Amino acid sequence: MSSQLALEKVAVRYGSFTAVSGVSLSLEAGEIGCLLGPSGCGKTTLLRAIAGFEPVSEGHINLRGHTISQPGGLLPPEQRRVGMVFQDFALFPHLSVRRNIGFGLSALGAGERQARVQEMLELVALADYADAYPHELSGGQQQRVALARALAPAPEILLLDEPFSSLDSELREQLAGEVRELLKRNGVTAILVTHDQHEAFAMADRIALLRSGRVAQLDTPYNLYHNPASEFVAEFIGQGNIVSVTVNEAGELNDGLGRLDMGHRHWRAGEQLRLLVRPDDIEFDELSQLSLAVCGKSFRGAHYLYDLQLPDGQHAPCLAPSHVDVAVGGHLPVRFNLQHVVVFDAAENAAT
Ligand SMILES: Nc1ncnc2c1ncn2[C@@H]1O[C@H](COP(=O)(O)OP(=O)(O)OP(=O)(O)O)[C@@H](O)[C@H]1O
């Protein structure tokens, strides 16, 4: 079975500048993918290439087995069965919700169009707002109109360009989860662009983390977090500090930080490693011999996120229950819990 969408070694250039290169990824029907990465890494460029707004200079893009982009050959955007939801939703302010949703359906007869609009209104739970105008709706409702409008012509793939960025940050993750449910229920294949990993995690089945126009890792949200392929991925995804340690033959780390228990690894005495220490790898333990200086703390509701200083001056984060309230400058007794810690070879900068 061929993929719904397949990119094969795609490169996009702006003049002599290569914005994206060597990007291969595919999505099965009904799968939700995400292009994630820092500003300027090429996310929008790739989305525009899939939509047909940018030509590819190398490689090709296939949609349901048909090549829609290759060097020198580009199926125009209006002939691709691609739906788009833009950052600002791009609704027509002078048209009602009903007419916004029906806008791309001019090829249908009046009866069919009306039925399809009604179906879309129900899909996004806005049937009661059919005659309202965009300015009368909340941000989340406007986004659902944009989604309904993009889905109305039954595209083969839906492209979402930072679809939550104009919404209140409190709402974003919740909406990302809701949109995911809606797309999943309807078997829609989609690609989301975002620089926010929480949105990516809440919405995507698989994420391509981009760095300087290349895929740094293409993986599930779980693996990106727990098995990052490089320090770049580790540092981009989630909180954590990279800490350099020396390990002895027994797997013990310097300064009494604990013991590595990674079964398959045989440590060499004196070996230098770099650990990705996440806030939940260090636990408050009032009986511990190891007390670390508190350099900073921030309140997170049920927890404090502490910034701790290790004996050799490096920093590490610790998430402790918020009743454990130690002032900056004080000391927090902790235990390293290294069962799941990610280990990088100091020399290779790649996870082992
Ligand atoms: N039309 C253009 N002409 C020349 N260079 C461009 C053009 N559009 C984008 N670029 C460059 O290509 C690179 C990738 O840009 P792109 O907009 O795809 O990144 P992005 O990951 O979407 O960033 P952001 O999150 O800031 O939107 C950047 O270095 C950018 O400056």
The ligand as a MOL file (V3000), in Angstrom:
LIG
                    3D

  0  0  0     0  0            999 V3000
M  V30 BEGIN CTAB
M  V30 COUNTS 31 33 0 0 0
M  V30 BEGIN ATOM
M  V30 1 N 11.0400 33.7500 0.1780 0
M  V30 2 C 12.2230 33.5330 0.7590 0
M  V30 3 N 13.3660 33.9690 0.1910 0
M  V30 4 C 14.5660 33.7100 0.7440 0
M  V30 5 N 14.7430 33.0270 1.8970 0
M  V30 6 C 13.6440 32.5690 2.5170 0
M  V30 7 C 12.3310 32.8020 1.9890 0
M  V30 8 N 11.4400 32.2200 2.8440 0
M  V30 9 C 12.1750 31.6660 3.8450 0
M  V30 10 N 13.4850 31.8710 3.6610 0
M  V30 11 C 14.5750 31.3930 4.5210 0
M  V30 12 O 14.5230 29.9740 4.5690 0
M  V30 13 C 14.7850 29.4940 5.8730 0
M  V30 14 C 13.6040 28.6610 6.3520 0
M  V30 15 O 12.4900 29.5380 6.5280 0
M  V30 16 P 11.0610 29.0090 6.9930 0
M  V30 17 O 10.1140 30.1620 6.9590 0
M  V30 18 O 10.7110 27.8000 6.2300 0
M  V30 19 O 11.3880 28.5980 8.5050 0
M  V30 20 P 10.3850 28.2290 9.6900 0
M  V30 21 O 10.9790 27.0290 10.3350 0
M  V30 22 O 8.9990 28.1290 9.1960 0
M  V30 23 O 10.5450 29.4860 10.6480 0
M  V30 24 P 9.4650 30.2480 11.5760 0
M  V30 25 O 9.1270 29.3020 12.6870 0
M  V30 26 O 10.2240 31.4270 12.0340 0
M  V30 27 O 8.2970 30.5710 10.6980 0
M  V30 28 C 15.0630 30.7120 6.7450 0
M  V30 29 O 16.4570 30.8750 6.8260 0
M  V30 30 C 14.4220 31.8490 5.9590 0
M  V30 31 O 15.1120 33.0590 6.1870 0
M  V30 END ATOM
M  V30 BEGIN BOND
M  V30 1 1 1 2
M  V30 2 1 2 3
M  V30 3 2 2 7
M  V30 4 2 3 4
M  V30 5 1 4 5
M  V30 6 2 5 6
M  V30 7 1 6 7
M  V30 8 1 6 10
M  V30 9 1 7 8
M  V30 10 2 8 9
M  V30 11 1 9 10
M  V30 12 1 10 11
M  V30 13 1 11 12
M  V30 14 1 11 30
M  V30 15 1 12 13
M  V30 16 1 13 14
M  V30 17 1 13 28
M  V30 18 1 14 15
M  V30 19 1 15 16
M  V30 20 2 16 17
M  V30 21 1 16 18
M  V30 22 1 16 19
M  V30 23 1 19 20
M  V30 24 2 20 21
M  V30 25 1 20 22
M  V30 26 1 20 23
M  V30 27 1 23 24
M  V30 28 2 24 25
M  V30 29 1 24 26
M  V30 30 1 24 27
M  V30 31 1 28 29
M  V30 32 1 28 30
M  V30 33 1 30 31
M  V30 END BOND
M  V30 END CTAB
M  END
